[in-house]
Amino acid sequence: MEGLTNQLGKRVKHIRKALKLTQGKIAEKTGLSVEYISRIERGVGQPSFRTLESLANVLHVDVKDFFDFKAHIIFKDKKQIAKQKKEYLEAISSELRSMEIHELAVIYNVIKGLVSR
């Protein structure tokens, strides 16, 4: 089983790459060294809570998102939210095209139920 430090590092790297940011850019914005960010991403460095807060601010996520290893990334930045929404809508639309009518009816009822809460 993979250790928590390794999983955390992979998650930080995944989020950074999703934003198309380099370790250098993250270092510049956080005041951390590129070497330290690399160590975190490789699971060698163990960041403090303060470091995690700083990384979360720069990456536009909540600190808890670093530990939700399998969840989709939900960004807080308005541009990232708009981009992410567009990507989700395109992916959903693509999947819907190949579905049968009874499957589409189920999906419609699920969405309708979610929206009317």
C-alpha positions as protocol buffer text, in pm:
chain_id: "A"
residue {
  index: 1
  type: MET
  ca { x: 0 y: 0 z: 0 }
}
residue {
  index: 2
  type: GLU
  ca { x: 125 y: 343 z: -93 }
}
residue {
  index: 3
  type: GLY
  ca { x: 208 y: 578 z: 194 }
}
residue {
  index: 4
  type: LEU
  ca { x: 18 y: 895 z: 273 }
}
residue {
  index: 5
  type: THR
  ca { x: 317 y: 1116 z: 190 }
}
residue {
  index: 6
  type: ASN
  ca { x: 345 y: 962 z: -157 }
}
residue {
  index: 7
  type: GLN
  ca { x: -28 y: 993 z: -222 }
}
residue {
  index: 8
  type: LEU
  ca { x: -25 y: 1355 z: -108 }
}
residue {
  index: 9
  type: GLY
  ca { x: 269 y: 1432 z: -334 }
}
residue {
  index: 10
  type: LYS
  ca { x: 104 y: 1272 z: -636 }
}
residue {
  index: 11
  type: ARG
  ca { x: -215 y: 1465 z: -567 }
}
residue {
  index: 12
  type: VAL
  ca { x: -32 y: 1798 z: -541 }
}
residue {
  index: 13
  type: LYS
  ca { x: 148 y: 1722 z: -868 }
}
residue {
  index: 14
  type: HIS
  ca { x: -180 y: 1618 z: -1037 }
}
residue {
  index: 15
  type: ILE
  ca { x: -350 y: 1943 z: -935 }
}
residue {
  index: 16
  type: ARG
  ca { x: -48 y: 2153 z: -1040 }
}
residue {
  index: 17
  type: LYS
  ca { x: -37 y: 1986 z: -1381 }
}
residue {
  index: 18
  type: ALA
  ca { x: -413 y: 2027 z: -1428 }
}
residue {
  index: 19
  type: LEU
  ca { x: -350 y: 2400 z: -1399 }
}
residue {
  index: 20
  type: LYS
  ca { x: -53 y: 2374 z: -1637 }
}
residue {
  index: 21
  type: LEU
  ca { x: 177 y: 2531 z: -1379 }
}
residue {
  index: 22
  type: THR
  ca { x: 544 y: 2450 z: -1337 }
}
residue {
  index: 23
  type: GLN
  ca { x: 712 y: 2382 z: -1007 }
}
residue {
  index: 24
  type: GLY
  ca { x: 900 y: 2708 z: -1067 }
}
residue {
  index: 25
  type: LYS
  ca { x: 578 y: 2906 z: -1093 }
}
residue {
  index: 26
  type: ILE
  ca { x: 444 y: 2746 z: -775 }
}
residue {
  index: 27
  type: ALA
  ca { x: 774 y: 2821 z: -600 }
}
residue {
  index: 28
  type: GLU
  ca { x: 756 y: 3182 z: -712 }
}
residue {
  index: 29
  type: LYS
  ca { x: 400 y: 3226 z: -584 }
}
residue {
  index: 30
  type: THR
  ca { x: 449 y: 3044 z: -252 }
}
residue {
  index: 31
  type: GLY
  ca { x: 802 y: 3147 z: -163 }
}
residue {
  index: 32
  type: LEU
  ca { x: 901 y: 2780 z: -140 }
}
residue {
  index: 33
  type: SER
  ca { x: 1197 y: 2642 z: -330 }
}
residue {
  index: 34
  type: VAL
  ca { x: 1155 y: 2437 z: -647 }
}
residue {
  index: 35
  type: GLU
  ca { x: 1357 y: 2164 z: -476 }
}
residue {
  index: 36
  type: TYR
  ca { x: 1114 y: 2151 z: -183 }
}
residue {
  index: 37
  type: ILE
  ca { x: 810 y: 2139 z: -410 }
}
residue {
  index: 38
  type: SER
  ca { x: 976 y: 1857 z: -602 }
}
residue {
  index: 39
  type: ARG
  ca { x: 1039 y: 1673 z: -275 }
}
residue {
  index: 40
  type: ILE
  ca { x: 672 y: 1711 z: -176 }
}
residue {
  index: 41
  type: GLU
  ca { x: 553 y: 1585 z: -516 }
}
residue {
  index: 42
  type: ARG
  ca { x: 788 y: 1284 z: -499 }
}
residue {
  index: 43
  type: GLY
  ca { x: 664 y: 1197 z: -151 }
}
residue {
  index: 44
  type: VAL
  ca { x: 999 y: 1270 z: 10 }
}
residue {
  index: 45
  type: GLY
  ca { x: 911 y: 1600 z: 177 }
}
residue {
  index: 46
  type: GLN
  ca { x: 647 y: 1627 z: 446 }
}
residue {
  index: 47
  type: PRO
  ca { x: 484 y: 1969 z: 423 }
}
residue {
  index: 48
  type: SER
  ca { x: 359 y: 2157 z: 727 }
}
residue {
  index: 49
  type: PHE
  ca { x: 0 y: 2276 z: 756 }
}
residue {
  index: 50
  type: ARG
  ca { x: 118 y: 2626 z: 668 }
}
residue {
  index: 51
  type: THR
  ca { x: 285 y: 2494 z: 351 }
}
residue {
  index: 52
  type: LEU
  ca { x: -30 y: 2302 z: 256 }
}
residue {
  index: 53
  type: GLU
  ca { x: -238 y: 2618 z: 305 }
}
residue {
  index: 54
  type: SER
  ca { x: 2 y: 2815 z: 86 }
}
residue {
  index: 55
  type: LEU
  ca { x: -5 y: 2550 z: -187 }
}
residue {
  index: 56
  type: ALA
  ca { x: -385 y: 2530 z: -171 }
}
residue {
  index: 57
  type: ASN
  ca { x: -415 y: 2908 z: -212 }
}
residue {
  index: 58
  type: VAL
  ca { x: -187 y: 2910 z: -515 }
}
residue {
  index: 59
  type: LEU
  ca { x: -355 y: 2606 z: -671 }
}
residue {
  index: 60
  type: HIS
  ca { x: -707 y: 2742 z: -601 }
}
residue {
  index: 61
  type: VAL
  ca { x: -826 y: 2438 z: -404 }
}
residue {
  index: 62
  type: ASP
  ca { x: -911 y: 2360 z: -44 }
}
residue {
  index: 63
  type: VAL
  ca { x: -645 y: 2184 z: 166 }
}
residue {
  index: 64
  type: LYS
  ca { x: -881 y: 1888 z: 203 }
}
residue {
  index: 65
  type: ASP
  ca { x: -862 y: 1835 z: -174 }
}
residue {
  index: 66
  type: PHE
  ca { x: -499 y: 1725 z: -132 }
}
residue {
  index: 67
  type: PHE
  ca { x: -620 y: 1429 z: 73 }
}
residue {
  index: 68
  type: ASP
  ca { x: -923 y: 1326 z: -133 }
}
residue {
  index: 69
  type: PHE
  ca { x: -702 y: 1118 z: -360 }
}
residue {
  index: 70
  type: LYS
  ca { x: -966 y: 980 z: -597 }
}
residue {
  index: 71
  type: ALA
  ca { x: -1202 y: 1278 z: -618 }
}
residue {
  index: 72
  type: HIS
  ca { x: -1223 y: 1514 z: -910 }
}
residue {
  index: 73
  type: ILE
  ca { x: -1051 y: 1844 z: -847 }
}
residue {
  index: 74
  type: ILE
  ca { x: -1292 y: 2128 z: -775 }
}
residue {
  index: 75
  type: PHE
  ca { x: -1115 y: 2460 z: -824 }
}
residue {
  index: 76
  type: LYS
  ca { x: -1217 y: 2785 z: -653 }
}
residue {
  index: 77
  type: ASP
  ca { x: -1083 y: 3018 z: -924 }
}
residue {
  index: 78
  type: LYS
  ca { x: -1363 y: 3153 z: -1149 }
}
residue {
  index: 79
  type: LYS
  ca { x: -1169 y: 3094 z: -1473 }
}
residue {
  index: 80
  type: GLN
  ca { x: -1089 y: 2738 z: -1371 }
}
residue {
  index: 81
  type: ILE
  ca { x: -1452 y: 2678 z: -1270 }
}
residue {
  index: 82
  type: ALA
  ca { x: -1574 y: 2797 z: -1612 }
}
residue {
  index: 83
  type: LYS
  ca { x: -1317 y: 2580 z: -1791 }
}
residue {
  index: 84
  type: GLN
  ca { x: -1399 y: 2280 z: -1576 }
}
residue {
  index: 85
  type: LYS
  ca { x: -1773 y: 2326 z: -1628 }
}
residue {
  index: 86
  type: LYS
  ca { x: -1724 y: 2339 z: -2005 }
}
residue {
  index: 87
  type: GLU
  ca { x: -1512 y: 2021 z: -1997 }
}
residue {
  index: 88
  type: TYR
  ca { x: -1773 y: 1836 z: -1788 }
}
residue {
  index: 89
  type: LEU
  ca { x: -2057 y: 1945 z: -2016 }
}
residue {
  index: 90
  type: GLU
  ca { x: -1866 y: 1834 z: -2326 }
}
residue {
  index: 91
  type: ALA
  ca { x: -1778 y: 1497 z: -2169 }
}
residue {
  index: 92
  type: ILE
  ca { x: -2137 y: 1439 z: -2056 }
}
residue {
  index: 93
  type: SER
  ca { x: -2275 y: 1540 z: -2394 }
}
residue {
  index: 94
  type: SER
  ca { x: -2038 y: 1300 z: -2568 }
}
residue {
  index: 95
  type: GLU
  ca { x: -2148 y: 1012 z: -2344 }
}
residue {
  index: 96
  type: LEU
  ca { x: -2517 y: 1091 z: -2386 }
}
residue {
  index: 97
  type: ARG
  ca { x: -2503 y: 1067 z: -2765 }
}
residue {
  index: 98
  type: SER
  ca { x: -2438 y: 693 z: -2753 }
}
residue {
  index: 99
  type: MET
  ca { x: -2710 y: 609 z: -2498 }
}
residue {
  index: 100
  type: GLU
  ca { x: -3044 y: 445 z: -2562 }
}
residue {
  index: 101
  type: ILE
  ca { x: -3367 y: 636 z: -2497 }
}
residue {
  index: 102
  type: HIS
  ca { x: -3445 y: 448 z: -2175 }
}
residue {
  index: 103
  type: GLU
  ca { x: -3096 y: 530 z: -2042 }
}
residue {
  index: 104
  type: LEU
  ca { x: -3144 y: 895 z: -2131 }
}
residue {
  index: 105
  type: ALA
  ca { x: -3478 y: 896 z: -1947 }
}
residue {
  index: 106
  type: VAL
  ca { x: -3308 y: 765 z: -1631 }
}
residue {
  index: 107
  type: ILE
  ca { x: -3032 y: 1025 z: -1658 }
}
residue {
  index: 108
  type: TYR
  ca { x: -3288 y: 1300 z: -1711 }
}
residue {
  index: 109
  type: ASN
  ca { x: -3485 y: 1195 z: -1401 }
}
residue {
  index: 110
  type: VAL
  ca { x: -3167 y: 1183 z: -1190 }
}
residue {
  index: 111
  type: ILE
  ca { x: -3067 y: 1533 z: -1302 }
}
residue {
  index: 112
  type: LYS
  ca { x: -3418 y: 1663 z: -1251 }
}
residue {
  index: 113
  type: GLY
  ca { x: -3417 y: 1518 z: -899 }
}
residue {
  index: 114
  type: LEU
  ca { x: -3082 y: 1681 z: -820 }
}
residue {
  index: 115
  type: VAL
  ca { x: -3190 y: 2021 z: -948 }
}
residue {
  index: 116
  type: SER
  ca { x: -3524 y: 2027 z: -767 }
}
residue {
  index: 117
  type: ARG
  ca { x: -3375 y: 1974 z: -419 }
}
